[in-house]
Amino acid sequence: MYHRFPQNRALSKIWEERCKKKYEFNVKNAVICSEHFTERDYERDLKNELLGLPLKKLLKKDAIPTLNLPGFENVKKSSNSKQDKVQDDNAFLMESGEFFSVSSEMFSLEGMNEYLEMKLLEKEEEISNLKATNRRLSNRIFTLERRNETLLKKVRMMRKNNLKPKKNVKRNA
């Protein structure tokens, strides 16, 4: 089974680095096979499970290829130690006051570094988007302030000349 590269640029960048291809490739068209993911990288196909249909392998949105990659140490597929299983199952990181579970590869320095780089890229992209929105809103505010000043000048001039402002009233003829 093959999986398309994620649309999230930060995560896609990590996938690219993991693949270590010697030639350039377009991530919009690129795929990677399921042999590079652990079972923990997949979520249950509840829809098909409930409908009694054949189950699909659904890759989690934050999955990172970790198996059979050039230059990367493979993550253990299974552990016999009870302590390792408990540690893997109960591993949590705190981010923005919320806890979320983390797969075992996150505990390697390399995995943690990649995860933090992904989060940094996501936050940089978010900041960039917020700055663009801020510029658009600032420009709109400036335009509205100028329009307001012009209208206030017209009202002052009319008052000075003892004229009443025109009302936009529709009259039936």
Salt bridges, closest charged atoms under 4 A:
GLU39 OE2 - LYS57 NZ 3.71
GLU49 OE2 - ARG44 NH2 2.47
ASP84 OD2 - LYS76 NZ 3.57
ASP88 OD2 - ARG40 NH2 3.88
ASP89 OD1 - ARG40 NH2 3.37
GLU95 OE1 - LYS119 NZ 3.80
GLU114 OE1 - ARG18 NE 2.84
GLU122 OE1 - LYS119 NZ 3.36
GLU125 OE1 - ARG9 NE 3.89
GLU126 OE1 - LYS123 NZ 3.74
